[in-house]
Amino acid sequence: MRIGVIGLGQMGSGIAANLLKAGHQVTVYNRTPGRADPLVAQGASRAATIADACRGDAALTMLANDDAVSSTVFAADGLLSSLGTGTIHISSSTISVALCERLTLGHQEKGQGFVAAPVLGRPEMAAAGKLFVIAAGAPERIAACEPLFQAIGQRSFVMGTAPKDASIVKLSANFLIASVIESLGEAIALVGKAGIDRHRFVEMLTATLFTAPVYRTYGDLIVGDQFSPAGFAAELGHKDIRLALAAAEDLRVPMPLASLLRDRFLALLAQGGALLDWSAIGQLAAIDSGQTTLNKGGKAGTLGL
């Protein structure tokens, strides 16, 4: 397939590289042009404008937030005015339900396809082509995109025919991941202040009842104080929890734990941790209990307790 990839951060670059490896014709665009250089060296075509990335069978966006997606799609020279009739916009960004609904309507009015396909996985999984794709949209559009999903992920899950369903599922999943990070951080702080080896504690957990990758990944990051460079920045985690709460508000679903997580992220941001990995909220319990201080370079400093 001929596919344009718009947004070449850690995730978008990994996705584009794996599409190239699978034999697709890839055109790449990023607001900072230099981000495209490694992919061009691997065989991608460089797009000078967003419109240049919209001349194939599909265009995939992997952008940071609603504002970035909205400006890329609805600008005068954006996707909506550049995609051909029947061409598919694949939105892999984690965005609000409201924006997903707006994108659905906008593309429908233009006779364009739209599939919401956010992904689960950190940058190393994107680079390895091991993401999990959460897809929703018209069945024929998803079927057309399946070769692309196979190139970037180990499995795709179709969650419904309305694209907004994928947004709700992705926000719910990120809420659960953040809940694991917070609970791990609190448990690790408790055993740590008791003088128990934190690394051994996480090893015990992940070898017994908590064998899921999310516990291994974030447990290791927390006990290793490995918050920089960020695989997923705390400011983005804060954004996703706010979006989950907004969806819950619209559906009248109380989410008291999500409200707590919003405040935990806000506390981290207030301490200058916006660019740390979102797993840094797992250090807040240790900070609150007087065991460490937050180092904005990503490494916590012990207080000798």
C-alpha positions in Angstrom: 0.0 0.0 0.0 1.0 3.6 -0.4 0.9 5.1 3.1 1.7 8.6 4.5 2.9 8.8 8.1 2.4 12.1 9.8 4.1 12.6 13.1 7.6 11.2 13.6 8.1 11.1 17.3 9.3 7.9 18.9 6.1 6.0 18.1 5.5 7.4 14.6 9.1 6.7 13.6 8.9 3.1 14.7 5.6 2.6 12.9 7.0 4.1 9.7 10.1 2.0 9.8 8.1 -1.2 10.1 5.8 -0.3 7.3 8.9 0.2 5.1 10.3 -3.2 6.2 7.0 -4.8 5.2 7.3 -3.5 1.7 4.8 -0.6 1.8 5.5 2.6 0.0 5.9 5.1 2.8 5.9 8.9 2.6 6.8 10.7 5.9 6.0 14.2 7.2 7.0 15.9 10.4 6.8 19.6 11.4 10.5 19.4 12.2 11.9 18.1 8.9 15.0 16.6 10.3 13.0 13.9 12.0 12.4 12.3 8.6 16.1 11.9 7.7 16.6 8.4 9.2 13.5 7.1 7.5 14.4 8.7 4.2 17.7 6.9 4.5 15.7 3.6 4.9 13.8 4.3 1.7 10.9 6.5 2.7 9.8 9.5 0.6 10.0 12.9 2.2 6.8 15.0 2.2 7.4 18.8 2.1 3.8 19.4 3.2 0.9 17.5 4.8 -0.7 17.4 1.4 2.3 15.5 0.0 1.7 12.8 2.6 -1.9 12.4 1.5 -1.5 11.2 -2.0 -1.5 7.4 -1.3 -4.1 4.9 -0.2 -4.1 6.0 3.4 -2.5 8.5 5.8 -1.7 7.6 9.4 -1.3 10.3 12.1 0.6 9.7 15.3 0.5 13.0 17.1 0.7 14.2 20.7 -2.7 15.6 21.5 -6.0 16.9 20.3 -4.6 20.3 19.3 -1.9 18.7 17.1 -4.4 16.3 15.4 -7.0 19.0 14.9 -4.6 21.5 13.3 -3.2 18.7 11.1 -6.6 17.6 9.9 -8.7 20.8 9.8 -6.2 23.4 8.6 -6.7 24.9 5.2 -3.9 22.6 3.8 -4.6 19.7 6.2 -5.8 16.1 5.7 -9.5 17.0 5.2 -8.7 19.2 2.2 -5.9 17.0 0.9 -7.1 13.4 1.0 -8.8 12.0 -2.0 -12.3 10.5 -2.0 -12.1 7.0 -0.5 -8.7 7.5 1.0 -8.4 6.5 4.6 -7.2 8.5 7.5 -5.9 6.2 10.2 -5.7 8.1 13.5 -3.3 6.3 15.9 -3.1 9.2 18.3 -4.7 9.0 21.8 -7.4 11.7 21.4 -10.6 12.7 23.0 -13.9 11.1 22.2 -15.3 14.5 21.1 -12.5 15.0 18.6 -12.8 11.4 17.3 -16.5 12.1 16.6 -15.6 15.4 14.9 -13.1 13.6 12.7 -15.6 10.9 11.8 -18.2 13.4 10.6 -15.6 15.6 8.8 -14.2 12.7 6.8 -17.7 11.3 6.1 -18.8 14.6 4.6 -15.8 14.6 2.3 -16.3 11.0 1.2 -13.1 9.9 2.9 -12.6 6.8 5.1 -11.7 7.2 8.8 -10.4 4.5 11.1 -9.5 5.1 14.7 -6.5 2.9 15.5 -4.7 3.9 18.7 -2.0 1.5 19.9 -0.8 -0.1 23.1 2.9 -0.3 23.6 6.0 1.8 24.4 8.5 3.1 21.8 10.6 -0.1 22.0 7.5 -2.1 21.0 6.9 0.3 18.1 10.4 -0.2 16.9 10.1 -3.9 17.1 6.7 -4.0 15.3 5.1 -5.5 18.4 2.3 -2.9 19.2 -1.3 -3.9 19.9 -3.7 -2.1 17.6 -7.1 -1.0 18.9 -9.3 -0.4 15.8 -12.8 0.8 15.2 -14.6 2.0 12.1 -16.4 0.6 9.0 -15.6 -3.1 8.5 -14.5 -2.6 4.9 -12.1 0.2 5.9 -10.6 -1.8 8.7 -10.1 -4.8 6.3 -8.3 -2.5 3.9 -6.0 -1.3 6.8 -5.2 -4.8 8.1 -2.0 -5.3 6.1 -0.7 -2.1 7.7 -1.8 -3.2 11.2 0.0 -6.5 10.6 3.2 -4.6 9.8 3.3 -2.5 12.9 1.7 -4.8 15.6 1.6 -8.3 16.9 -2.2 -8.3 17.1 -5.2 -6.0 16.3 -8.5 -5.8 18.1 -11.6 -4.5 16.4 -13.7 -2.8 19.0 -16.7 -1.6 17.0 -17.9 0.2 13.9 -17.9 3.7 15.4 -14.4 5.1 15.5 -15.0 6.7 18.9 -15.2 3.2 20.4 -11.4 2.8 19.9 -10.8 6.1 21.7 -12.9 5.1 24.7 -11.1 1.7 24.8 -7.6 3.3 24.6 -8.4 5.9 27.3 -9.7 3.1 29.5 -6.6 1.1 29.0 -4.3 4.0 29.8 -6.3 4.6 32.9 -5.6 1.0 34.0 -1.9 1.4 33.2 -1.7 4.5 35.3 -3.6 2.8 38.1 -1.0 0.0 38.1 1.9 2.6 38.2 0.3 4.4 41.2 -0.4 1.2 43.1 3.1 -0.2 42.4 4.6 3.0 43.6 2.7 2.9 46.8 3.6 -0.7 47.5 7.3 -0.2 46.6 7.4 2.9 48.9 6.0 0.9 51.8 8.5 -2.0 51.5 11.3 0.4 50.8 10.7 2.4 54.0 10.6 -0.8 55.9 14.1 -1.5 54.8 13.2 -4.3 52.4 15.1 -4.6 49.0 12.8 -2.9 46.5 14.3 -4.8 43.5 13.8 -8.2 45.2 10.2 -7.2 46.0 9.4 -6.4 42.4 11.2 -9.6 41.3 8.9 -11.6 43.7 5.8 -9.9 42.5 6.4 -10.4 38.8 7.5 -14.0 39.3 4.3 -14.9 41.1 0.9 -13.3 41.0 1.7 -10.2 38.9 3.4 -11.7 35.8 1.8 -9.3 33.2 4.3 -7.2 31.2 2.8 -3.9 32.6 4.0 -4.9 36.1 7.4 -6.0 35.0 8.0 -2.9 32.8 6.8 -0.3 35.3 8.0 -2.1 38.4 11.6 -2.0 37.0 11.3 1.6 35.9 10.1 2.7 39.4 12.8 0.8 41.4 15.4 1.8 39.0 14.4 5.4 39.0 14.5 5.3 35.2 12.3 8.2 34.3 14.4 9.9 31.7 14.4 9.8 28.7 10.7 9.4 28.7 9.1 6.6 26.7 5.8 8.3 27.4 5.9 11.8 29.0 4.1 12.6 32.2 2.3 15.5 30.6 0.8 13.1 28.1 -0.3 10.8 30.9 -2.0 13.7 32.6 -3.7 14.5 29.3 -5.0 11.0 28.9 -6.4 10.8 32.4 -8.2 14.1 31.8 -9.7 12.7 28.6 -10.8 9.6 30.3 -12.5 11.7 32.9 -14.2 13.8 30.2 -15.6 10.7 28.6 -16.7 9.4 32.0 -18.5 12.7 32.6 -20.4 12.5 29.3 -21.4 9.0 30.0 -22.1 9.6 33.7 -19.7 7.0 34.9 -18.1 7.9 38.3 -14.3 7.2 38.2 -12.9 8.2 41.6 -9.6 6.5 41.0 -9.2 8.4 37.8 -9.7 11.7 39.7 -7.0 10.6 42.1 -4.6 9.9 39.2 -5.3 13.3 37.7 -4.2 14.9 40.9 -1.1 12.6 41.1 -0.1 13.7 37.6 -0.8 17.3 38.5 1.5 17.0 41.6 4.3 15.6 39.4 3.9 18.4 36.9 3.9 21.0 39.6 7.3 19.6 40.7 8.7 20.1 37.3 8.3 16.5 36.1 6.3 17.1 32.9 8.9 15.7 30.6 9.7 12.7 32.8 8.3 9.3 31.9 4.7 8.9 33.2 6.0 6.1 35.5 7.5 8.9 37.6 4.1 9.2 39.4 5.2 5.8 40.9 7.9 7.8 42.8 5.5 10.2 44.5 4.6 7.9 47.4 8.3 7.6 48.2 8.7 11.3 48.0 5.6 11.9 50.2 7.1 9.5 52.8 10.4 11.3 52.9 12.5 8.6 51.2 13.5 10.4 48.0 13.5 13.7 46.2 12.5 14.0 42.5 15.4 14.8 40.2 14.1 16.4 37.1 16.9 14.7 35.1 15.0 11.5 35.8 16.9 10.0 38.7 15.6 10.2 42.2 17.9 11.3 45.0 17.8 9.2 48.2 17.4 11.0 51.6 19.3 8.1 53.3 16.3 6.5 54.9 
